[in-house]
Amino acid sequence: MNNELIEHLEMIHTTPMGEVRIKKNLQISCDDTVEWCKQQIMKTDTIFERKGKNWYVYIKLGILTINASAYTIITAHPYK
């Protein structure tokens, strides 16, 4: 996987409010939300799309929105 997001995986983070949104929207419970997201990003069936200032990462449970310059996980949404 040659991808800018994967190359900067160690820089991915979120805010306390972002963590709450991710857990709520994807209905997950884990101790380390950022680490959970990183594990999802590394899966072989993950699809990445860069649109403007954000990365959209399509994982099994939904879509992660990550700021492309700061590598902040902004939010996550389940598929409709």
mmCIF file of the N, C-alpha and C atoms, coordinates in Angstrom:
data_MODEL
# 
_entry.id   MODEL 
# 
loop_
_atom_site.group_PDB 
_atom_site.id 
_atom_site.type_symbol 
_atom_site.label_atom_id 
_atom_site.label_alt_id 
_atom_site.label_comp_id 
_atom_site.label_asym_id 
_atom_site.label_entity_id 
_atom_site.label_seq_id 
_atom_site.pdbx_PDB_ins_code 
_atom_site.Cartn_x 
_atom_site.Cartn_y 
_atom_site.Cartn_z 
_atom_site.occupancy 
_atom_site.B_iso_or_equiv 
_atom_site.pdbx_formal_charge 
_atom_site.auth_seq_id 
_atom_site.auth_comp_id 
_atom_site.auth_asym_id 
_atom_site.auth_atom_id 
_atom_site.pdbx_PDB_model_num 
ATOM 1   N N  . MET A 1 1  ? 0.839   -1.184 0.000  1.00 0.00 ? 1  MET A N  1 
ATOM 2   C CA . MET A 1 1  ? 0.000   0.000  0.000  1.00 0.00 ? 1  MET A CA 1 
ATOM 3   C C  . MET A 1 1  ? 0.880   1.242  0.000  1.00 0.00 ? 1  MET A C  1 
ATOM 4   N N  . ASN A 1 2  ? 0.978   1.891  -1.103 1.00 0.00 ? 2  ASN A N  1 
ATOM 5   C CA . ASN A 1 2  ? 1.726   3.137  -1.162 1.00 0.00 ? 2  ASN A CA 1 
ATOM 6   C C  . ASN A 1 2  ? 0.726   4.283  -1.091 1.00 0.00 ? 2  ASN A C  1 
ATOM 7   N N  . ASN A 1 3  ? 0.619   4.867  0.052  1.00 0.00 ? 3  ASN A N  1 
ATOM 8   C CA . ASN A 1 3  ? -0.376  5.906  0.265  1.00 0.00 ? 3  ASN A CA 1 
ATOM 9   C C  . ASN A 1 3  ? 0.173   6.923  1.259  1.00 0.00 ? 3  ASN A C  1 
ATOM 10  N N  . GLU A 1 4  ? -0.056  8.190  0.968  1.00 0.00 ? 4  GLU A N  1 
ATOM 11  C CA . GLU A 1 4  ? 0.431   9.258  1.843  1.00 0.00 ? 4  GLU A CA 1 
ATOM 12  C C  . GLU A 1 4  ? -0.074  9.093  3.270  1.00 0.00 ? 4  GLU A C  1 
ATOM 13  N N  . LEU A 1 5  ? -1.308  8.662  3.418  1.00 0.00 ? 5  LEU A N  1 
ATOM 14  C CA . LEU A 1 5  ? -1.891  8.489  4.746  1.00 0.00 ? 5  LEU A CA 1 
ATOM 15  C C  . LEU A 1 5  ? -1.166  7.380  5.520  1.00 0.00 ? 5  LEU A C  1 
ATOM 16  N N  . ILE A 1 6  ? -0.883  6.282  4.845  1.00 0.00 ? 6  ILE A N  1 
ATOM 17  C CA . ILE A 1 6  ? -0.165  5.170  5.486  1.00 0.00 ? 6  ILE A CA 1 
ATOM 18  C C  . ILE A 1 6  ? 1.259   5.598  5.854  1.00 0.00 ? 6  ILE A C  1 
ATOM 19  N N  . GLU A 1 7  ? 1.873   6.381  4.980  1.00 0.00 ? 7  GLU A N  1 
ATOM 20  C CA . GLU A 1 7  ? 3.238   6.846  5.241  1.00 0.00 ? 7  GLU A CA 1 
ATOM 21  C C  . GLU A 1 7  ? 3.311   7.739  6.474  1.00 0.00 ? 7  GLU A C  1 
ATOM 22  N N  . HIS A 1 8  ? 2.203   8.390  6.821  1.00 0.00 ? 8  HIS A N  1 
ATOM 23  C CA . HIS A 1 8  ? 2.165   9.274  7.986  1.00 0.00 ? 8  HIS A CA 1 
ATOM 24  C C  . HIS A 1 8  ? 1.262   8.728  9.096  1.00 0.00 ? 8  HIS A C  1 
ATOM 25  N N  . LEU A 1 9  ? 1.140   7.429  9.165  1.00 0.00 ? 9  LEU A N  1 
ATOM 26  C CA . LEU A 1 9  ? 0.246   6.780  10.131 1.00 0.00 ? 9  LEU A CA 1 
ATOM 27  C C  . LEU A 1 9  ? 0.527   7.212  11.569 1.00 0.00 ? 9  LEU A C  1 
ATOM 28  N N  . GLU A 1 10 ? 1.810   7.402  11.893 1.00 0.00 ? 10 GLU A N  1 
ATOM 29  C CA . GLU A 1 10 ? 2.171   7.769  13.272 1.00 0.00 ? 10 GLU A CA 1 
ATOM 30  C C  . GLU A 1 10 ? 1.677   9.166  13.641 1.00 0.00 ? 10 GLU A C  1 
ATOM 31  N N  . MET A 1 11 ? 1.338   9.989  12.634 1.00 0.00 ? 11 MET A N  1 
ATOM 32  C CA . MET A 1 11 ? 0.875   11.355 12.893 1.00 0.00 ? 11 MET A CA 1 
ATOM 33  C C  . MET A 1 11 ? -0.640  11.447 13.098 1.00 0.00 ? 11 MET A C  1 
ATOM 34  N N  . ILE A 1 12 ? -1.349  10.363 12.818 1.00 0.00 ? 12 ILE A N  1 
ATOM 35  C CA . ILE A 1 12 ? -2.809  10.386 12.929 1.00 0.00 ? 12 ILE A CA 1 
ATOM 36  C C  . ILE A 1 12 ? -3.213  10.510 14.396 1.00 0.00 ? 12 ILE A C  1 
ATOM 37  N N  . HIS A 1 13 ? -4.145  11.422 14.648 1.00 0.00 ? 13 HIS A N  1 
ATOM 38  C CA . HIS A 1 13 ? -4.627  11.674 16.008 1.00 0.00 ? 13 HIS A CA 1 
ATOM 39  C C  . HIS A 1 13 ? -6.052  12.215 15.908 1.00 0.00 ? 13 HIS A C  1 
ATOM 40  N N  . THR A 1 14 ? -6.658  12.458 17.053 1.00 0.00 ? 14 THR A N  1 
ATOM 41  C CA . THR A 1 14 ? -7.974  13.097 17.081 1.00 0.00 ? 14 THR A CA 1 
ATOM 42  C C  . THR A 1 14 ? -8.089  13.937 18.345 1.00 0.00 ? 14 THR A C  1 
ATOM 43  N N  . THR A 1 15 ? -9.145  14.695 18.414 1.00 0.00 ? 15 THR A N  1 
ATOM 44  C CA . THR A 1 15 ? -9.425  15.506 19.600 1.00 0.00 ? 15 THR A CA 1 
ATOM 45  C C  . THR A 1 15 ? -10.330 14.706 20.532 1.00 0.00 ? 15 THR A C  1 
ATOM 46  N N  . PRO A 1 16 ? -10.490 15.141 21.771 1.00 0.00 ? 16 PRO A N  1 
ATOM 47  C CA . PRO A 1 16 ? -11.433 14.452 22.660 1.00 0.00 ? 16 PRO A CA 1 
ATOM 48  C C  . PRO A 1 16 ? -12.856 14.409 22.073 1.00 0.00 ? 16 PRO A C  1 
ATOM 49  N N  . MET A 1 17 ? -13.289 15.510 21.463 1.00 0.00 ? 17 MET A N  1 
ATOM 50  C CA . MET A 1 17 ? -14.624 15.523 20.850 1.00 0.00 ? 17 MET A CA 1 
ATOM 51  C C  . MET A 1 17 ? -14.681 14.599 19.631 1.00 0.00 ? 17 MET A C  1 
ATOM 52  N N  . GLY A 1 18 ? -13.589 14.539 18.885 1.00 0.00 ? 18 GLY A N  1 
ATOM 53  C CA . GLY A 1 18 ? -13.525 13.637 17.735 1.00 0.00 ? 18 GLY A CA 1 
ATOM 54  C C  . GLY A 1 18 ? -13.651 12.192 18.176 1.00 0.00 ? 18 GLY A C  1 
ATOM 55  N N  . GLU A 1 19 ? -13.007 11.862 19.272 1.00 0.00 ? 19 GLU A N  1 
ATOM 56  C CA . GLU A 1 19 ? -13.079 10.504 19.804 1.00 0.00 ? 19 GLU A CA 1 
ATOM 57  C C  . GLU A 1 19 ? -14.517 10.136 20.170 1.00 0.00 ? 19 GLU A C  1 
ATOM 58  N N  . VAL A 1 20 ? -15.212 11.060 20.796 1.00 0.00 ? 20 VAL A N  1 
ATOM 59  C CA . VAL A 1 20 ? -16.615 10.836 21.165 1.00 0.00 ? 20 VAL A CA 1 
ATOM 60  C C  . VAL A 1 20 ? -17.463 10.606 19.905 1.00 0.00 ? 20 VAL A C  1 
ATOM 61  N N  . ARG A 1 21 ? -17.261 11.453 18.877 1.00 0.00 ? 21 ARG A N  1 
ATOM 62  C CA . ARG A 1 21 ? -18.027 11.327 17.620 1.00 0.00 ? 21 ARG A CA 1 
ATOM 63  C C  . ARG A 1 21 ? -17.781 9.988  16.936 1.00 0.00 ? 21 ARG A C  1 
ATOM 64  N N  . ILE A 1 22 ? -16.519 9.587  16.870 1.00 0.00 ? 22 ILE A N  1 
ATOM 65  C CA . ILE A 1 22 ? -16.169 8.326  16.210 1.00 0.00 ? 22 ILE A CA 1 
ATOM 66  C C  . ILE A 1 22 ? -16.852 7.155  16.907 1.00 0.00 ? 22 ILE A C  1 
ATOM 67  N N  . LYS A 1 23 ? -16.714 7.099  18.230 1.00 0.00 ? 23 LYS A N  1 
ATOM 68  C CA . LYS A 1 23 ? -17.318 5.999  18.994 1.00 0.00 ? 23 LYS A CA 1 
ATOM 69  C C  . LYS A 1 23 ? -18.833 5.975  18.843 1.00 0.00 ? 23 LYS A C  1 
ATOM 70  N N  . LYS A 1 24 ? -19.445 7.149  18.929 1.00 0.00 ? 24 LYS A N  1 
ATOM 71  C CA . LYS A 1 24 ? -20.901 7.239  18.833 1.00 0.00 ? 24 LYS A CA 1 
ATOM 72  C C  . LYS A 1 24 ? -21.390 6.863  17.437 1.00 0.00 ? 24 LYS A C  1 
ATOM 73  N N  . ASN A 1 25 ? -20.789 7.475  16.419 1.00 0.00 ? 25 ASN A N  1 
ATOM 74  C CA . ASN A 1 25 ? -21.268 7.268  15.053 1.00 0.00 ? 25 ASN A CA 1 
ATOM 75  C C  . ASN A 1 25 ? -21.040 5.853  14.530 1.00 0.00 ? 25 ASN A C  1 
ATOM 76  N N  . LEU A 1 26 ? -19.926 5.228  14.921 1.00 0.00 ? 26 LEU A N  1 
ATOM 77  C CA . LEU A 1 26 ? -19.648 3.862  14.456 1.00 0.00 ? 26 LEU A CA 1 
ATOM 78  C C  . LEU A 1 26 ? -20.089 2.813  15.466 1.00 0.00 ? 26 LEU A C  1 
ATOM 79  N N  . GLN A 1 27 ? -20.595 3.260  16.596 1.00 0.00 ? 27 GLN A N  1 
ATOM 80  C CA . GLN A 1 27 ? -21.070 2.375  17.663 1.00 0.00 ? 27 GLN A CA 1 
ATOM 81  C C  . GLN A 1 27 ? -19.998 1.368  18.077 1.00 0.00 ? 27 GLN A C  1 
ATOM 82  N N  . ILE A 1 28 ? -18.828 1.905  18.392 1.00 0.00 ? 28 ILE A N  1 
ATOM 83  C CA . ILE A 1 28 ? -17.732 1.059  18.854 1.00 0.00 ? 28 ILE A CA 1 
ATOM 84  C C  . ILE A 1 28 ? -17.396 1.425  20.290 1.00 0.00 ? 28 ILE A C  1 
ATOM 85  N N  . SER A 1 29 ? -16.801 0.493  20.986 1.00 0.00 ? 29 SER A N  1 
ATOM 86  C CA . SER A 1 29 ? -16.282 0.786  22.317 1.00 0.00 ? 29 SER A CA 1 
ATOM 87  C C  . SER A 1 29 ? -14.878 0.189  22.379 1.00 0.00 ? 29 SER A C  1 
ATOM 88  N N  . CYS A 1 30 ? -13.915 1.039  22.607 1.00 0.00 ? 30 CYS A N  1 
ATOM 89  C CA . CYS A 1 30 ? -12.531 0.599  22.711 1.00 0.00 ? 30 CYS A CA 1 
ATOM 90  C C  . CYS A 1 30 ? -11.792 1.592  23.601 1.00 0.00 ? 30 CYS A C  1 
ATOM 91  N N  . ASP A 1 31 ? -10.655 1.189  24.104 1.00 0.00 ? 31 ASP A N  1 
ATOM 92  C CA . ASP A 1 31 ? -9.879  2.058  24.985 1.00 0.00 ? 31 ASP A CA 1 
ATOM 93  C C  . ASP A 1 31 ? -9.123  3.131  24.213 1.00 0.00 ? 31 ASP A C  1 
ATOM 94  N N  . ASP A 1 32 ? -8.631  2.773  23.017 1.00 0.00 ? 32 ASP A N  1 
ATOM 95  C CA . ASP A 1 32 ? -7.815  3.692  22.232 1.00 0.00 ? 32 ASP A CA 1 
ATOM 96  C C  . ASP A 1 32 ? -8.421  3.835  20.842 1.00 0.00 ? 32 ASP A C  1 
ATOM 97  N N  . THR A 1 33 ? -9.226  4.847  20.659 1.00 0.00 ? 33 THR A N  1 
ATOM 98  C CA . THR A 1 33 ? -9.942  5.054  19.400 1.00 0.00 ? 33 THR A CA 1 
ATOM 99  C C  . THR A 1 33 ? -8.987  5.306  18.238 1.00 0.00 ? 33 THR A C  1 
ATOM 100 N N  . VAL A 1 34 ? -7.944  6.075  18.472 1.00 0.00 ? 34 VAL A N  1 
ATOM 101 C CA . VAL A 1 34 ? -6.984  6.369  17.403 1.00 0.00 ? 34 VAL A CA 1 
ATOM 102 C C  . VAL A 1 34 ? -6.297  5.081  16.954 1.00 0.00 ? 34 VAL A C  1 
ATOM 103 N N  . GLU A 1 35 ? -5.896  4.263  17.892 1.00 0.00 ? 35 GLU A N  1 
ATOM 104 C CA . GLU A 1 35 ? -5.241  2.998  17.534 1.00 0.00 ? 35 GLU A CA 1 
ATOM 105 C C  . GLU A 1 35 ? -6.214  2.094  16.780 1.00 0.00 ? 35 GLU A C  1 
ATOM 106 N N  . TRP A 1 36 ? -7.465  2.073  17.189 1.00 0.00 ? 36 TRP A N  1 
ATOM 107 C CA . TRP A 1 36 ? -8.486  1.291  16.482 1.00 0.00 ? 36 TRP A CA 1 
ATOM 108 C C  . TRP A 1 36 ? -8.602  1.776  15.038 1.00 0.00 ? 36 TRP A C  1 
ATOM 109 N N  . CYS A 1 37 ? -8.637  3.092  14.844 1.00 0.00 ? 37 CYS A N  1 
ATOM 110 C CA . CYS A 1 37 ? -8.737  3.664  13.496 1.00 0.00 ? 37 CYS A CA 1 
ATOM 111 C C  . CYS A 1 37 ? -7.508  3.306  12.668 1.00 0.00 ? 37 CYS A C  1 
ATOM 112 N N  . LYS A 1 38 ? -6.325  3.386  13.265 1.00 0.00 ? 38 LYS A N  1 
ATOM 113 C CA . LYS A 1 38 ? -5.096  3.035  12.553 1.00 0.00 ? 38 LYS A CA 1 
ATOM 114 C C  . LYS A 1 38 ? -5.133  1.576  12.095 1.00 0.00 ? 38 LYS A C  1 
ATOM 115 N N  . GLN A 1 39 ? -5.636  0.693  12.951 1.00 0.00 ? 39 GLN A N  1 
ATOM 116 C CA . GLN A 1 39 ? -5.745  -0.722 12.581 1.00 0.00 ? 39 GLN A CA 1 
ATOM 117 C C  . GLN A 1 39 ? -6.700  -0.898 11.401 1.00 0.00 ? 39 GLN A C  1 
ATOM 118 N N  . GLN A 1 40 ? -7.790  -0.138 11.407 1.00 0.00 ? 40 GLN A N  1 
ATOM 119 C CA . GLN A 1 40 ? -8.749  -0.212 10.296 1.00 0.00 ? 40 GLN A CA 1 
ATOM 120 C C  . GLN A 1 40 ? -8.109  0.301  9.005  1.00 0.00 ? 40 GLN A C  1 
ATOM 121 N N  . ILE A 1 41 ? -7.337  1.375  9.107  1.00 0.00 ? 41 ILE A N  1 
ATOM 122 C CA . ILE A 1 41 ? -6.669  1.961  7.951  1.00 0.00 ? 41 ILE A CA 1 
ATOM 123 C C  . ILE A 1 41 ? -5.698  0.968  7.323  1.00 0.00 ? 41 ILE A C  1 
ATOM 124 N N  . MET A 1 42 ? -5.038  0.174  8.129  1.00 0.00 ? 42 MET A N  1 
ATOM 125 C CA . MET A 1 42 ? -4.021  -0.759 7.639  1.00 0.00 ? 42 MET A CA 1 
ATOM 126 C C  . MET A 1 42 ? -4.594  -2.027 7.004  1.00 0.00 ? 42 MET A C  1 
ATOM 127 N N  . LYS A 1 43 ? -5.881  -2.265 7.139  1.00 0.00 ? 43 LYS A N  1 
ATOM 128 C CA . LYS A 1 43 ? -6.471  -3.473 6.559  1.00 0.00 ? 43 LYS A CA 1 
ATOM 129 C C  . LYS A 1 43 ? -6.394  -3.421 5.036  1.00 0.00 ? 43 LYS A C  1 
ATOM 130 N N  . THR A 1 44 ? -6.216  -4.588 4.426  1.00 0.00 ? 44 THR A N  1 
ATOM 131 C CA . THR A 1 44 ? -5.996  -4.647 2.982  1.00 0.00 ? 44 THR A CA 1 
ATOM 132 C C  . THR A 1 44 ? -7.215  -4.243 2.162  1.00 0.00 ? 44 THR A C  1 
ATOM 133 N N  . ASP A 1 45 ? -8.413  -4.334 2.724  1.00 0.00 ? 45 ASP A N  1 
ATOM 134 C CA . ASP A 1 45 ? -9.614  -3.986 1.958  1.00 0.00 ? 45 ASP A CA 1 
ATOM 135 C C  . ASP A 1 45 ? -10.043 -2.523 2.140  1.00 0.00 ? 45 ASP A C  1 
ATOM 136 N N  . THR A 1 46 ? -9.215  -1.729 2.820  1.00 0.00 ? 46 THR A N  1 
ATOM 137 C CA . THR A 1 46 ? -9.514  -0.315 3.041  1.00 0.00 ? 46 THR A CA 1 
ATOM 138 C C  . THR A 1 46 ? -9.294  0.477  1.754  1.00 0.00 ? 46 THR A C  1 
ATOM 139 N N  . ILE A 1 47 ? -10.211 1.388  1.478  1.00 0.00 ? 47 ILE A N  1 
ATOM 140 C CA . ILE A 1 47 ? -10.126 2.240  0.287  1.00 0.00 ? 47 ILE A CA 1 
ATOM 141 C C  . ILE A 1 47 ? -9.923  3.680  0.742  1.00 0.00 ? 47 ILE A C  1 
ATOM 142 N N  . PHE A 1 48 ? -8.996  4.377  0.077  1.00 0.00 ? 48 PHE A N  1 
ATOM 143 C CA . PHE A 1 48 ? -8.672  5.767  0.410  1.00 0.00 ? 48 PHE A CA 1 
ATOM 144 C C  . PHE A 1 48 ? -9.070  6.668  -0.743 1.00 0.00 ? 48 PHE A C  1 
ATOM 145 N N  . GLU A 1 49 ? -9.578  7.854  -0.396 1.00 0.00 ? 49 GLU A N  1 
ATOM 146 C CA . GLU A 1 49 ? -9.904  8.838  -1.415 1.00 0.00 ? 49 GLU A CA 1 
ATOM 147 C C  . GLU A 1 49 ? -9.589  10.217 -0.853 1.00 0.00 ? 49 GLU A C  1 
ATOM 148 N N  . ARG A 1 50 ? -8.812  10.978 -1.605 1.00 0.00 ? 50 ARG A N  1 
ATOM 149 C CA . ARG A 1 50 ? -8.514  12.347 -1.168 1.00 0.00 ? 50 ARG A CA 1 
ATOM 150 C C  . ARG A 1 50 ? -9.390  13.303 -1.955 1.00 0.00 ? 50 ARG A C  1 
ATOM 151 N N  . LYS A 1 51 ? -10.151 14.093 -1.223 1.00 0.00 ? 51 LYS A N  1 
ATOM 152 C CA . LYS A 1 51 ? -10.990 15.129 -1.819 1.00 0.00 ? 51 LYS A CA 1 
ATOM 153 C C  . LYS A 1 51 ? -10.643 16.433 -1.116 1.00 0.00 ? 51 LYS A C  1 
ATOM 154 N N  . GLY A 1 52 ? -10.028 17.363 -1.846 1.00 0.00 ? 52 GLY A N  1 
ATOM 155 C CA . GLY A 1 52 ? -9.666  18.640 -1.254 1.00 0.00 ? 52 GLY A CA 1 
ATOM 156 C C  . GLY A 1 52 ? -8.767  18.486 -0.056 1.00 0.00 ? 52 GLY A C  1 
ATOM 157 N N  . LYS A 1 53 ? -9.199  19.032 1.073  1.00 0.00 ? 53 LYS A N  1 
ATOM 158 C CA . LYS A 1 53 ? -8.353  19.039 2.274  1.00 0.00 ? 53 LYS A CA 1 
ATOM 159 C C  . LYS A 1 53 ? -8.499  17.801 3.146  1.00 0.00 ? 53 LYS A C  1 
ATOM 160 N N  . ASN A 1 54 ? -9.325  16.847 2.749  1.00 0.00 ? 54 ASN A N  1 
ATOM 161 C CA . ASN A 1 54 ? -9.579  15.673 3.587  1.00 0.00 ? 54 ASN A CA 1 
ATOM 162 C C  . ASN A 1 54 ? -9.314  14.360 2.859  1.00 0.00 ? 54 ASN A C  1 
ATOM 163 N N  . TRP A 1 55 ? -8.957  13.376 3.665  1.00 0.00 ? 55 TRP A N  1 
ATOM 164 C CA . TRP A 1 55 ? -8.943  11.987 3.227  1.00 0.00 ? 55 TRP A CA 1 
ATOM 165 C C  . TRP A 1 55 ? -10.246 11.355 3.675  1.00 0.00 ? 55 TRP A C  1 
ATOM 166 N N  . TYR A 1 56 ? -10.831 10.532 2.825  1.00 0.00 ? 56 TYR A N  1 
ATOM 167 C CA . TYR A 1 56 ? -12.005 9.743  3.184  1.00 0.00 ? 56 TYR A CA 1 
ATOM 168 C C  . TYR A 1 56 ? -11.558 8.289  3.125  1.00 0.00 ? 56 TYR A C  1 
ATOM 169 N N  . VAL A 1 57 ? -11.653 7.632  4.263  1.00 0.00 ? 57 VAL A N  1 
ATOM 170 C CA . VAL A 1 57 ? -11.162 6.267  4.396  1.00 0.00 ? 57 VAL A CA 1 
ATOM 171 C C  . VAL A 1 57 ? -12.366 5.358  4.583  1.00 0.00 ? 57 VAL A C  1 
ATOM 172 N N  . TYR A 1 58 ? -12.566 4.475  3.621  1.00 0.00 ? 58 TYR A N  1 
ATOM 173 C CA . TYR A 1 58 ? -13.724 3.582  3.620  1.00 0.00 ? 58 TYR A CA 1 
ATOM 174 C C  . TYR A 1 58 ? -13.333 2.272  4.290  1.00 0.00 ? 58 TYR A C  1 
ATOM 175 N N  . ILE A 1 59 ? -13.867 2.077  5.496  1.00 0.00 ? 59 ILE A N  1 
ATOM 176 C CA . ILE A 1 59 ? -13.609 0.863  6.267  1.00 0.00 ? 59 ILE A CA 1 
ATOM 177 C C  . ILE A 1 59 ? -14.905 0.052  6.342  1.00 0.00 ? 59 ILE A C  1 
ATOM 178 N N  . LYS A 1 60 ? -14.832 -1.096 6.965  1.00 0.00 ? 60 LYS A N  1 
ATOM 179 C CA . LYS A 1 60 ? -15.997 -1.982 7.020  1.00 0.00 ? 60 LYS A CA 1 
ATOM 180 C C  . LYS A 1 60 ? -17.224 -1.323 7.664  1.00 0.00 ? 60 LYS A C  1 
ATOM 181 N N  . LEU A 1 61 ? -17.020 -0.560 8.738  1.00 0.00 ? 61 LEU A N  1 
ATOM 182 C CA . LEU A 1 61 ? -18.147 0.023  9.480  1.00 0.00 ? 61 LEU A CA 1 
ATOM 183 C C  . LEU A 1 61 ? -18.624 1.358  8.937  1.00 0.00 ? 61 LEU A C  1 
ATOM 184 N N  . GLY A 1 62 ? -17.815 2.025  8.107  1.00 0.00 ? 62 GLY A N  1 
ATOM 185 C CA . GLY A 1 62 ? -18.217 3.337  7.627  1.00 0.00 ? 62 GLY A CA 1 
ATOM 186 C C  . GLY A 1 62 ? -17.062 4.102  7.019  1.00 0.00 ? 62 GLY A C  1 
ATOM 187 N N  . ILE A 1 63 ? -17.139 5.416  7.110  1.00 0.00 ? 63 ILE A N  1 
ATOM 188 C CA . ILE A 1 63 ? -16.159 6.296  6.482  1.00 0.00 ? 63 ILE A CA 1 
ATOM 189 C C  . ILE A 1 63 ? -15.507 7.177  7.547  1.00 0.00 ? 63 ILE A C  1 
ATOM 190 N N  . LEU A 1 64 ? -14.178 7.138  7.596  1.00 0.00 ? 64 LEU A N  1 
ATOM 191 C CA . LEU A 1 64 ? -13.428 8.038  8.463  1.00 0.00 ? 64 LEU A CA 1 
ATOM 192 C C  . LEU A 1 64 ? -13.058 9.270  7.654  1.00 0.00 ? 64 LEU A C  1 
ATOM 193 N N  . THR A 1 65 ? -13.198 10.445 8.241  1.00 0.00 ? 65 THR A N  1 
ATOM 194 C CA . THR A 1 65 ? -12.783 11.688 7.597  1.00 0.00 ? 65 THR A CA 1 
ATOM 195 C C  . THR A 1 65 ? -11.552 12.198 8.332  1.00 0.00 ? 65 THR A C  1 
ATOM 196 N N  . ILE A 1 66 ? -10.443 12.327 7.589  1.00 0.00 ? 66 ILE A N  1 
ATOM 197 C CA . ILE A 1 66 ? -9.170  12.720 8.187  1.00 0.00 ? 66 ILE A CA 1 
ATOM 198 C C  . ILE A 1 66 ? -8.624  13.937 7.457  1.00 0.00 ? 66 ILE A C  1 
ATOM 199 N N  . ASN A 1 67 ? -8.270  14.967 8.201  1.00 0.00 ? 67 ASN A N  1 
ATOM 200 C CA . ASN A 1 67 ? -7.678  16.161 7.604  1.00 0.00 ? 67 ASN A CA 1 
ATOM 201 C C  . ASN A 1 67 ? -6.330  15.785 6.989  1.00 0.00 ? 67 ASN A C  1 
ATOM 202 N N  . ALA A 1 68 ? -6.130  16.169 5.733  1.00 0.00 ? 68 ALA A N  1 
ATOM 203 C CA . ALA A 1 68 ? -4.954  15.737 4.983  1.00 0.00 ? 68 ALA A CA 1 
ATOM 204 C C  . ALA A 1 68 ? -3.663  16.441 5.398  1.00 0.00 ? 68 ALA A C  1 
ATOM 205 N N  . SER A 1 69 ? -3.745  17.618 5.975  1.00 0.00 ? 69 SER A N  1 
ATOM 206 C CA . SER A 1 69 ? -2.511  18.305 6.357  1.00 0.00 ? 69 SER A CA 1 
ATOM 207 C C  . SER A 1 69 ? -2.134  18.078 7.817  1.00 0.00 ? 69 SER A C  1 
ATOM 208 N N  . ALA A 1 70 ? -3.128  18.003 8.695  1.00 0.00 ? 70 ALA A N  1 
ATOM 209 C CA . ALA A 1 70 ? -2.851  17.828 10.126 1.00 0.00 ? 70 ALA A CA 1 
ATOM 210 C C  . ALA A 1 70 ? -2.969  16.362 10.566 1.00 0.00 ? 70 ALA A C  1 
ATOM 211 N N  . TYR A 1 71 ? -3.530  15.504 9.720  1.00 0.00 ? 71 TYR A N  1 
ATOM 212 C CA . TYR A 1 71 ? -3.757  14.080 10.038 1.00 0.00 ? 71 TYR A CA 1 
ATOM 213 C C  . TYR A 1 71 ? -4.641  13.898 11.273 1.00 0.00 ? 71 TYR A C  1 
ATOM 214 N N  . THR A 1 72 ? -5.612  14.798 11.421 1.00 0.00 ? 72 THR A N  1 
ATOM 215 C CA . THR A 1 72 ? -6.579  14.711 12.512 1.00 0.00 ? 72 THR A CA 1 
ATOM 216 C C  . THR A 1 72 ? -7.810  13.964 12.026 1.00 0.00 ? 72 THR A C  1 
ATOM 217 N N  . ILE A 1 73 ? -8.209  12.938 12.761 1.00 0.00 ? 73 ILE A N  1 
ATOM 218 C CA . ILE A 1 73 ? -9.463  12.257 12.433 1.00 0.00 ? 73 ILE A CA 1 
ATOM 219 C C  . ILE A 1 73 ? -10.574 13.189 12.905 1.00 0.00 ? 73 ILE A C  1 
ATOM 220 N N  . ILE A 1 74 ? -11.321 13.704 11.951 1.00 0.00 ? 74 ILE A N  1 
ATOM 221 C CA . ILE A 1 74 ? -12.348 14.693 12.256 1.00 0.00 ? 74 ILE A CA 1 
ATOM 222 C C  . ILE A 1 74 ? -13.622 14.014 12.739 1.00 0.00 ? 74 ILE A C  1 
ATOM 223 N N  . THR A 1 75 ? -14.052 13.002 11.991 1.00 0.00 ? 75 THR A N  1 
ATOM 224 C CA . THR A 1 75 ? -15.289 12.312 12.337 1.00 0.00 ? 75 THR A CA 1 
ATOM 225 C C  . THR A 1 75 ? -15.343 10.979 11.610 1.00 0.00 ? 75 THR A C  1 
ATOM 226 N N  . ALA A 1 76 ? -16.411 10.258 11.850 1.00 0.00 ? 76 ALA A N  1 
ATOM 227 C CA . ALA A 1 76 ? -16.673 8.991  11.164 1.00 0.00 ? 76 ALA A CA 1 
ATOM 228 C C  . ALA A 1 76 ? -18.177 8.882  10.998 1.00 0.00 ? 76 ALA A C  1 
ATOM 229 N N  . HIS A 1 77 ? -18.586 8.272  9.894  1.00 0.00 ? 77 HIS A N  1 
ATOM 230 C CA . HIS A 1 77 ? -20.005 8.079  9.635  1.00 0.00 ? 77 HIS A CA 1 
ATOM 231 C C  . HIS A 1 77 ? -20.254 6.662  9.166  1.00 0.00 ? 77 HIS A C  1 
ATOM 232 N N  . PRO A 1 78 ? -21.319 6.051  9.633  1.00 0.00 ? 78 PRO A N  1 
ATOM 233 C CA . PRO A 1 78 ? -21.670 4.720  9.100  1.00 0.00 ? 78 PRO A CA 1 
ATOM 234 C C  . PRO A 1 78 ? -22.200 4.866  7.672  1.00 0.00 ? 78 PRO A C  1 
ATOM 235 N N  . TYR A 1 79 ? -22.166 3.792  6.925  1.00 0.00 ? 79 TYR A N  1 
ATOM 236 C CA . TYR A 1 79 ? -22.748 3.803  5.586  1.00 0.00 ? 79 TYR A CA 1 
ATOM 237 C C  . TYR A 1 79 ? -24.250 3.921  5.691  1.00 0.00 ? 79 TYR A C  1 
ATOM 238 N N  . LYS A 1 80 ? -24.858 4.580  4.722  1.00 0.00 ? 80 LYS A N  1 
ATOM 239 C CA . LYS A 1 80 ? -26.313 4.728  4.726  1.00 0.00 ? 80 LYS A CA 1 
ATOM 240 C C  . LYS A 1 80 ? -26.959 3.645  3.916  1.00 0.00 ? 80 LYS A C  1 
# 
